Amino acid sequence: MIPVCVPLLNGKELEYLQECITTNWISSRGRYVEQFERKFSEYCNCKFGITTTNGTSSIHLALTSIGLKKDDEVIVPAFTMIGSVFPITYCGAKPVLVDSDPETWTINVNQIEEKISEKTKAIMPVHIYGHPCDMDPILKIARNNDLYVIEDAAEAHGAEYKGKKTGGIGDIGCFSFYANKIITCGEGGMMVTNDEEIAKHALSLKDLSFESGKGRVYLHSEVGYNYRLTNLQAAVGLAQFERINELIEMRRKNALLYKELLKGSRGLSFPVEKEWAKNVYWMFSILVENQFQLNRDELMDELAKKGIETRPFFIPMHKQPVFRNMNLFRGEKYPVAEALSEKGLYLPSSSGLKKGDITYVCESLLPFG
C-alpha cells in the first residue's frame, strides 16, 4: 500500500529526543520548546510563538486571547476541516459561513462583507491544502470593520502570499503539527503573532491562567486551559523545522511531477498556484469531473484495489450533522464547497514519496481519463 501521507523523520529527531530523556526534560519546560517557538515564529516573521497541544487548540487559544465570547460571530469558509470551526463553538460564539473560490478552493473574498454584522469579531481565512488565501482584500475588509484576522495555516507551513509567509499576515496565525503536516511533532500546534498583549494573554491561558508575577502560586483570575506542548514533542518539531525548506520543496516537486504525468488525462482538475502565491501542496488534490469515466468514489475504490491510499475532500460545515443539531446553517447552500466535497480527493502526498510511486499512481489513473 502506498500511504496517503507519512512523516519523514530522518533528521535529528532521535538525537534531540535522546537528549530530552537523558537530561530528564520531558515535560512542558525545556530548551526545545523555547527554541521551536522562537525559530518557527521568526520564520513566519512574527515576534511571538506559543506552542499548543494541536492545531484545534491553537485556534481556540487564539480566539480566547482576543476575547471571543458568547454570541460573537466569526466568518469562516464553509469548505474546511471541522477543527477550524469547533473552537468557535467552544467559546459560545457563532461561525458564519462563506463559500469557496472555485479556482483556489479558499474563502471567496467577494462574499465576506455581506456576512458581516454588528456581532462579527473576526475573519478566519483557511489556507486550504497548502494554497494561501487572497489576503489583501481580507485585511482591507477587516481594517474597515475593526475585525481581527486569524489565519488557519494548519495545512500551509511555508506557503507565501506576495512573498509573505502564511500565519504572519493577519493578527494571529495558527498551525498544526499533526503527523501528516509538512513538519510534525506527532501532535502539536502553535499560534504566532506580533501583538504583545495577545501573546501574553495566550501564554497565560494555555497554562491554566496562573497569575503572573507570583511564581507557582495557585491563584487563577480567569478560566485557563492545559494546552502545553512537551519538550519531547518540541524536540521532534525543531528537528523537523531545521529541514522545512527541503520538505516543502519535496512536496512541490512531487506536485509538479503529478501534474506533468497526468496532463493528458481527461476529466481531472488539479490545484492551481496563483501568480501571487506559493503553494506548498500539503496534499496533492484533484477533482474528478463528469468527463472522467469514474466518479470520485469509484476512482478511490479502484485505486485502493491497486494498493493506493487516498482521502476524500472535507465535507462542508453546513452539511455536518453536529451543526444541524445545534440549529446552525439550516437551509444554507454553498455550491462551490458542495461541488469540491463531492468531486475532490487527494493522492499520496508524503514529502519522501518516490518517483516510482508517483508514476505508479498516475499509471493507475490514466486508463480512466
N, C-alpha and C positions, 0 to 999 in steps of 0.2 A: 504494500500500500504506500502510495506517495501521500504523506500527510498534508493537510491544507496549510499548516504552519507550525514549525517547531523553532525554538530558540537556538542561537549559535553561541555556545559557551566555551570558546577556545581561546579566550584572552587570559586575564589574570584573576578570573573569578575564584578559582580554587586557592590560589595563593593568598588572596585577601581574606577568604573565609577561614583558612587555617590560622591566619594571624588573629582574627577575632576570637577563635576558640582558645588558642594558646595564651592569649592575654586576658581572657575571661570577659571581654567587652562584647557581649552578645545581645544585650537589650537595646533600649532606645537611646542610650548615650554611647558615644564613641566617635572616633575621628571620621569614620566613613560616612556617618550621617551628615556631619558638617561639611565635609568635602563634596559629597554628592549634591547637597543643596546649593552650595556656593558655585560649583562648576556648571551645573545644569542651568541655574538661573542666569549666570553670566552668558552662557551660550544663547539664551533667549533674550539677551540684552535687558535683563531685569536685575534690580538690586537685591531682591529678597526671594528666597525659595523656601517653602515649608513642605517637608515630606509628610505623606499621609499613608494610610493603610491600603488604599486602592484609588482608582480613578473616580468612582462614585463618591467616596468620602472627600476627595479633593474638591469636587463640585459643591457638596454640602457645606464644607468648610468655607469655601468662597462666598456662598450665599449667606451663611450666618454671619460672616465677617462684615458684610455690607448692611447687616441689619434687616434682612428679608423677614417679613412677619406674616401672620395670618391675613388672608385676603389681598395681599400684594399679588402682582402678576409679573410673570417672566415670559418673554417671547422666545420661542424655540422652534426649530424646524419639525414638521410632522415626521419626516424621514430621518430617524436617528436611532441609536441604541437606547434602550429604555433607561439605562444608567444615567443618561443625560437629564432625564425628566423626573425620575423618582425623588431626587434630592429637593426639588421644588416643593413637592407634596410633603416631605418631611417637615418643612417649615410652615406648613399650613397655607402656603401660597398656591396660586393657580397657574399652571402652564397654559400659555396661549399659543396656538399653532400657526405656522406659516408653511406654505407649500415649497417645493424644491425647484431650483433652476434645472431645466431639462438637460443642459449641457454639463454642468459641473456636479450636479446632484446635491449641491449645498443649498443653504437657505436662499430663497428668492428675495433679493433685497428690495425689489419693486413692490412687494406686498407687505412689508414690515410696518410702514407708517399707518396704514389703515387699521392695524391691530392695536395701536397704542391707545391707552385710556388713562384716566387720572390715577388708576391703580398700578400702572406699569412702573416697575422698579428697575428692570434690567432687560437687556437683549443678550441671548446666548447663541451666538453662531457656532455651528459644529463643523469642523474641518473634516468632512466625511471621507473615509477611505484614503486619506493622505493628500487630498486636494484642498488648498485653502479657500475660504470664502472670500468674496469681494468686499474687503474690509473698509475701504474709504467711504462708500455710501452708508455703511452701518455706523461708522464713527460719527459721520455728519448728522445722521438722524439722532443718535444718542446725545450728542452735544446740544442739538436744538431742543431736545426734550428733557434734558437733565437726567439722563439714564446711565447706569453702569453698563459696560460691555464686558461680559465674562466669556472668554473663548474656551470651548471644549476642544482641546487639541490632543485628546487621548490617542487618536489614530494618526497624528501628524507631526511626530518628532522631527524637527529639522525642515519641515515644509516652509516655503517662503512666499510672502506676498509683497511684490515690488521690492524684493531684496531684504525684507524684514522677516525674522523668524516668527512663525506662529506661536501663540502664547504670550508674546511680548508686545502685541499690538494694541490690545484693549486694556482695560483696567486690571484684569486678572486673567491668567491663563491656567488651565487645568489639564493635567496629564495623567495617563495610566501607564503602569509598567507591568501589566499582566504578561504572561509568558509568550503571547503571540505578538506583542508590540515590537516596534523596531529595536528598542532597548528594553530590557526587562529586569525586574527583581524577583520574578516569580509571581508575586503580588506586590502592589505598591502604587503610590501616586504622588503627585506634587502639585502645589499651586505656586505660581510665580507672579510677582507684582513689583511695581516701582513705588507703590503707595505705602509709606512707612506706617501709617496708622492702621491700615488694613492688615499689614503684615504682623504688627504687634498683636492685634486682636486675634488673628488666626493662630498665632503661636500659642496664645493663652488657651483659646477654645480647644485646640487639638490635644491639649494636655490637662483636661478636666477643669480648666479655668482656675487653677491655683492663683491666689492673689500674688501679684508681682511684688518684688522687693522685700518679701517676708521669708525667704528661704523656703524650706519644705514644711510650711505651716499649713495645716489642713483647714484653710478658710477659702470659701468659694463664693464669689459675688454673682455669678450667673451660671446657667446650665452649660456644661462643657462636654467634651467627647474624648474617648480614648482612641485617637487616630494616629498613634505614634508608630512610625516605621522603625524596625530594629536595625541595629548596626550590621547584623548578618545580611539583611536584605539590601541595605545601602552599599555594602561591600560588593555585592553582585552588580548592583546598579552602577557603581562607579567604574568597575571593570568594563561593563558594557559601554558606558559613556565614553571611555577612552577610545572606543572604536566606532563611535556613532557615525562619523562621515563615511567610513568604509562600509558599514552596514546599510546606510542609506544608498550608497552607490550600487551595492549589490542588488537592492530591490529595484532601483531604476534600470539597471542593466537587464534584469530579468524581465521587467515590463516591456522594454524595447524589443527584446527577443520574442516575447509573446506576440507583440504587435506585428513584427516582421513575419513570423511564421504563419500567422493567422490572417494576413492581409488579403488573401484571396478568398476567404470564406464569405459565404452569402448568408446574411441574416444574423450576424453578430455585431454588436456595437461595443466599442472599447472606451475606457476612461480617457478624458482629454487632459491636456495641460495648457491652460490659457497663457497668453503671452506675458501676463503679469505674475504668473505663478511658477513655483517649483513644486511639482507633485512628487511625493516620496513613495507613492504606490504601496501604502501599508498592505493592502490586499489587491492583487490584480483581479479586477472585477469586469464582468461582461454582462451585456444584456442580450437575451435570446429573443430576437424579433420574430414576427409572423412568417417571414420568408424562410426561416430555418426549418428543417424537416421535423425537428422535435420541439416540444415545448420545454420550458426550463426544468420542470420536474422530471420529465422523461430523459433529458440530457444528463441530469445528475445521476439518475439510475444507471444509465449506460456507462458513464464514467466510473461509477462505483464497481461495476462488473469488471472493469479493466484495472482495478486497483488504484483508482484516483479519487482521493477525498476532496469534496467540495463543500461549500456552505451557501445556503440561500441568503438573499439580502434581508435586512431588517424588515419587520412588519411595522407599518406606520403607527404612530401613537394613537390616532383616533380609531384604530382597529383593535386596540388592546382591551381584552375583557376587564382587566383590573380598573381601567379608567372609565369604561362604561358603567361599571358597578359603583363608581364614585360620581356618576352623573356628569362626567366631563365629555366634551366633544360630541355630544349626541346630535345626529343629523349633519355633522360637518363632513365635507368632502375635500380631498386634496388629490386631484387626479394624477399629478406627476409622481407624488410619493407612492400612490397606489400602483401605478404602472411600474415604477422601479422595483417595488416589492414583489410584483408578480413575475417580472422578467429577469431579475438580476441574480447572479451567483458569483462567487469568487473561487478562483482556481488555486492550486498550490502556490504559496507565496513566500515561503521561508527565504530569508536572506541567503542562506547557504544552499539553495536549490541548485542542482547540477544542470548543465546544458542538456544532457541526455534526458533528464526528467522532463524538462520543458518541451523538448522535441517530442517525446512520447505523448505528453498531454495533448499537444497540438495535432499530432498524427491521429489521435483518437477522436478529436473534434471534427477535423476537416471532412471526413466522408459524409457528414450530415449537413454541411454547409454548401 
